[in-house]
């Protein structure tokens, strides 16, 4: 059961669901994939000559430690707009949640670098009444999220 479905109130409906983009993690994915590949090549070569395998296995493990976290971040982040609020949940073991009523949101800021604009990902910052700021990083289609928020608020 997802976090969002467990906290939805009576008569609360999800209108828009966003997701984390893997594109900002591209350097980690490339480095992790290269380490895993190098480790496998060296492992196969060392098996053929009967050499030591500790270095090979270490390369593969380090590659996995670099490669896997972006996928965990993507799978464990939930971000939705309902008819009443914005709900965001981050984390697998340690959980961080944000729940802000739509009426308490002053603005949604979108930050995109050059690469983010070209590949359509960026960071959101939800500014609530009283000046509270809630950052939501690495979201696919951040301008669509803000547009959907405006549509829901004005409907």
C-alpha positions in Angstrom: 0.0 0.0 0.0 1.4 3.4 -1.0 1.8 6.2 1.5 -0.6 8.5 -0.4 -3.4 5.9 -0.5 -3.0 5.4 3.2 -3.5 9.1 4.1 -6.2 10.1 1.7 -9.2 11.4 3.5 -12.9 10.7 2.8 -13.9 12.2 -0.6 -10.3 13.1 -1.4 -9.3 12.4 -5.0 -5.9 12.3 -6.6 -5.9 14.7 -9.6 -2.2 14.6 -10.6 0.7 12.4 -9.8 4.3 13.4 -10.5 7.5 11.3 -10.3 11.2 11.7 -9.8 13.3 11.9 -13.0 16.3 9.7 -13.4 18.0 12.2 -15.7 19.7 14.2 -12.9 21.2 10.9 -11.7 22.7 10.1 -15.1 26.4 10.6 -13.9 25.8 8.2 -11.0 24.1 5.7 -13.4 27.0 5.9 -15.9 29.7 5.6 -13.2 27.9 2.8 -11.3 27.2 0.9 -14.5 30.9 1.3 -15.6 32.1 0.0 -12.3 29.8 -3.0 -12.4 30.9 -3.8 -16.0 34.6 -3.4 -15.2 34.2 -5.6 -12.2 32.4 -8.3 -14.2 35.1 -8.2 -16.9 37.9 -8.4 -14.4 36.1 -11.2 -12.5 35.7 -13.3 -15.7 39.3 -12.7 -16.5 40.5 -13.6 -13.0 38.4 -16.8 -13.1 40.0 -17.8 -16.4 43.6 -17.4 -14.9 42.7 -18.5 -11.4 43.6 -15.1 -9.8 42.3 -13.1 -6.8 38.6 -12.1 -6.9 38.4 -9.7 -4.0 39.1 -6.6 -6.1 36.7 -7.8 -8.7 33.9 -8.3 -6.3 34.7 -5.0 -4.5 34.3 -3.2 -7.9 31.0 -4.8 -8.5 29.7 -3.9 -5.0 30.9 -0.3 -5.2 29.2 -0.1 -8.6 25.9 -1.4 -7.2 26.2 1.1 -4.3 26.5 3.9 -6.8 24.0 2.6 -9.4 21.0 1.5 -7.2 20.2 4.6 -5.0 18.6 6.6 -7.9 16.2 3.8 -8.6 15.3 3.6 -4.9 14.7 7.4 -4.8 12.5 7.1 -7.9 10.5 4.2 -6.5 10.1 5.6 -2.9 9.1 9.1 -3.8 5.4 9.9 -4.1 4.1 13.3 -5.1 0.5 14.0 -5.8 -2.0 16.9 -5.9 -5.4 16.0 -4.6 -8.6 18.1 -4.5 -7.5 19.3 -1.0 -3.7 19.3 -0.7 -0.3 18.5 -2.0 1.2 15.3 -0.6 4.9 14.4 -0.9 6.7 11.4 0.6 10.4 10.7 0.3 12.5 7.8 1.6 12.6 4.1 2.0 13.9 3.5 5.5 13.8 7.1 6.8 10.6 8.8 5.7 10.1 12.5 5.1 6.6 13.7 4.3 5.0 17.0 3.3 1.3 17.7 3.3 0.1 21.2 2.6 -3.5 22.2 2.1 -4.1 23.9 -1.3 -5.5 27.0 0.5 -2.3 27.4 2.4 0.0 27.5 -0.6 1.1 30.9 -1.8 3.2 29.8 -4.8 5.1 27.0 -6.4 8.6 27.9 -7.7 10.3 25.9 -10.4 14.1 25.8 -10.8 15.6 24.3 -13.9 19.2 24.4 -15.1 20.0 24.4 -18.8 20.0 20.6 -18.9 16.8 20.5 -16.9 15.1 22.7 -19.4 16.3 20.6 -22.3 15.3 17.3 -20.6 12.3 18.6 -18.8 13.1 18.0 -15.1 13.7 20.4 -12.2 13.2 21.2 -8.6 10.0 22.5 -7.0 9.8 24.7 -4.0 6.3 25.0 -2.4 6.0 28.3 -0.6 3.3 28.2 2.1 1.6 30.9 4.1 3.9 32.3 6.6 6.9 31.8 4.3 7.4 28.1 4.9 9.4 26.6 2.0 9.2 22.9 1.1 11.8 21.8 -1.5 10.9 18.8 -3.8 14.0 17.9 -5.9 14.5 16.2 -9.3 10.9 16.1 -10.5 9.9 15.2 -14.1 7.8 17.8 -15.8 7.9 20.4 -13.0 6.0 23.0 -15.1 3.2 20.6 -15.7 3.0 20.1 -11.9 2.6 23.8 -11.4 0.1 24.1 -14.3 -2.0 21.2 -12.8 -1.9 23.0 -9.4 -3.2 26.2 -10.9 -6.0 24.3 -12.8 -7.1 22.5 -9.6 -7.0 25.7 -7.5 -9.0 27.7 -10.1 -11.6 25.1 -10.8 
